[in-house]
């Protein structure tokens, strides 16, 4: 059974670094959570390293700007690793072809910025093309996540499968909460594609590429190798943050007041019995759980 704690400070001295999720833990897509900011600030000031680990499909350089806009102070964290970073590395490998159709909103076009410059040492030029000319697909989200669902993409995904196109999913999240509105993410499209027999690969949490990249960046920041037992993963996604931590053999802190707030009856703290049932159904056990990061 997971250990329910009241504050991060109860366990923080056991760790040298935190891999912290963004949506649902640090902010809601519109504004930061003050208690979470304070908790990470305290950990950072005590000598710990806070490295943000996000399934954002954008490169981390753009995530910094997003957080600045939302109002998350830079002094509480030391570096970011995004799903977009690991996904860009995969794309320039050529695994998905050179002619790419992009499924996602226009705001995610930054994913492709500078790719061919970064890719100058390889014999491949990544070009965005219409669907009928594509050799592969990159999915960063839905074209309009305010109103669309994965069902709206069924016909196009069937055609992609029949043509043998592979999909790179730059954000494995199925859903997130934007303010009080729950929206679908790229992971929902990838799941629908895989469910119909297509091939969609994920590079963010819970998959290894993003953790491998995060470890490299963390060790560079620390100037030494931080052992896995000294890293705590914080997140509200049971199938992404917690599953990923378990697979990587890292301790985890499950923030129940995010995506699982209803299932765990979380207000200030989760209801222990409902949390137990939720975790049993998920077949995952986080090291610790807390209602909201504080």
Beta strands, then each sheet from edge to edge (+ up, - down):
strand 1: 3-4
strand 2: 17-20
strand 3: 49-54
strand 4: 80-82
strand 5: 99-103
strand 6: 127-128
strand 7: 136-139
strand 8: 166-169
strand 9: 175-178
strand 10: 181-184
strand 11: 199-202
strand 12: 231-235
strand 13: 251-255
strand 14: 288-290
sheet 1: 1+ 14+ 13+ 12+ 2+ 3+ 4+
sheet 2: 6+ 5+ 7+ 8+ 11+
sheet 3: 9+ 10-
end
